[in-house]
């Protein structure tokens, strides 16, 4: 089993990731590499629960990620992972499809049980 710290370290190594933060659905920050992760926590909780609520109401399948576009192309992407939310700050010059694919591969390992995250 991977710890939250190990998971964050793996995400941080993905090309195109400028920083990340892992938050439990109750708002507790489990770790991250962003300078001020508290700035992102409210966005993550509101964005993540809203996305899950929309999926339930409309009948969509699982939401893989939600992106928030920012000036300077340093976008923020949110990944719901069970009772956790992973937030990733994108480097302005990254190739987004490759970054997303690499992150989703790591998230898939956690959600399929081959490498569950422990707090």
PLY file of the C-alpha trace (Angstrom):
ply
format ascii 1.0
element vertex 119
property float x
property float y
property float z
element edge 118
property int vertex1
property int vertex2
end_header
0.00 0.00 0.00
1.20 3.46 -0.86
1.08 6.21 1.71
-0.31 9.63 0.85
3.25 10.95 0.90
4.43 8.32 -1.62
1.43 8.94 -3.87
2.08 12.70 -3.86
5.74 12.08 -4.66
4.76 9.96 -7.69
2.29 12.56 -8.94
4.90 15.32 -8.51
7.29 13.43 -10.77
4.84 13.49 -13.71
6.07 15.75 -16.49
3.95 18.90 -16.59
2.99 18.91 -12.90
4.00 22.12 -11.13
2.56 21.03 -7.80
-0.16 18.95 -6.22
-2.20 18.52 -3.06
-4.18 15.58 -1.69
-7.26 16.44 0.40
-9.74 14.22 2.19
-13.41 14.98 1.43
-13.78 16.63 4.86
-11.13 19.21 3.90
-8.15 17.79 5.76
-4.96 18.24 3.76
-3.02 14.98 3.68
0.00 16.45 1.93
1.19 18.20 -1.14
3.87 20.16 -2.92
2.00 23.42 -3.51
3.30 26.50 -1.70
-0.04 27.33 -0.07
-2.35 24.30 -0.36
-5.02 25.97 1.82
-5.81 28.29 -1.11
-6.95 25.30 -3.15
-8.82 23.27 -0.52
-12.18 25.07 -0.77
-12.09 24.92 -4.57
-11.33 21.21 -4.40
-14.11 20.37 -1.95
-16.74 22.51 -3.71
-15.65 21.48 -7.21
-15.35 17.80 -6.35
-18.65 17.47 -4.52
-20.43 19.51 -7.22
-19.02 17.28 -9.98
-20.09 14.15 -8.10
-23.55 15.64 -7.48
-24.00 16.47 -11.15
-22.98 12.93 -12.12
-25.54 11.45 -9.71
-28.39 13.73 -10.83
-27.77 13.38 -14.56
-26.70 9.75 -14.52
-23.23 10.20 -15.96
-20.52 7.69 -15.26
-17.59 8.48 -12.98
-15.94 11.89 -13.36
-12.25 11.36 -14.11
-11.20 14.99 -13.66
-12.43 18.58 -13.62
-10.26 21.39 -15.00
-10.23 25.01 -13.95
-8.61 27.25 -16.56
-6.47 30.11 -15.29
-4.66 33.03 -16.84
-1.10 32.18 -17.81
-2.09 28.62 -18.77
-1.20 27.34 -15.31
-4.49 25.45 -15.05
-5.69 23.51 -12.01
-7.12 20.01 -12.42
-9.09 18.12 -9.80
-9.24 14.31 -9.65
-11.87 12.66 -7.41
-10.42 9.49 -5.84
-12.96 7.81 -3.57
-13.10 9.89 -0.39
-10.13 11.99 -1.51
-9.49 14.76 -4.01
-6.19 15.25 -5.81
-5.49 18.74 -7.10
-2.77 19.30 -9.68
-1.30 22.60 -10.81
-0.21 22.34 -14.44
3.03 23.80 -15.74
2.22 26.47 -18.36
4.21 24.75 -21.12
3.12 21.14 -20.58
1.43 18.89 -23.10
-1.85 18.33 -21.26
-2.93 14.98 -22.80
0.32 13.30 -21.75
0.15 14.78 -18.25
-3.46 13.70 -17.77
-2.77 10.21 -19.06
0.17 9.74 -16.68
-1.83 11.00 -13.69
-4.87 8.88 -14.55
-2.60 5.82 -14.75
-1.38 6.49 -11.20
-4.90 7.22 -9.96
-6.09 4.00 -11.61
-3.58 2.00 -9.60
-5.00 3.45 -6.41
-8.68 3.00 -7.32
-8.27 -0.57 -8.58
-6.73 -1.63 -5.29
-3.33 -2.57 -6.69
-1.83 0.26 -4.67
-4.34 1.68 -2.19
-3.51 4.98 -0.50
-3.12 5.09 3.25
-3.28 8.33 5.18
0 1
1 2
2 3
3 4
4 5
5 6
6 7
7 8
8 9
9 10
10 11
11 12
12 13
13 14
14 15
15 16
16 17
17 18
18 19
19 20
20 21
21 22
22 23
23 24
24 25
25 26
26 27
27 28
28 29
29 30
30 31
31 32
32 33
33 34
34 35
35 36
36 37
37 38
38 39
39 40
40 41
41 42
42 43
43 44
44 45
45 46
46 47
47 48
48 49
49 50
50 51
51 52
52 53
53 54
54 55
55 56
56 57
57 58
58 59
59 60
60 61
61 62
62 63
63 64
64 65
65 66
66 67
67 68
68 69
69 70
70 71
71 72
72 73
73 74
74 75
75 76
76 77
77 78
78 79
79 80
80 81
81 82
82 83
83 84
84 85
85 86
86 87
87 88
88 89
89 90
90 91
91 92
92 93
93 94
94 95
95 96
96 97
97 98
98 99
99 100
100 101
101 102
102 103
103 104
104 105
105 106
106 107
107 108
108 109
109 110
110 111
111 112
112 113
113 114
114 115
115 116
116 117
117 118
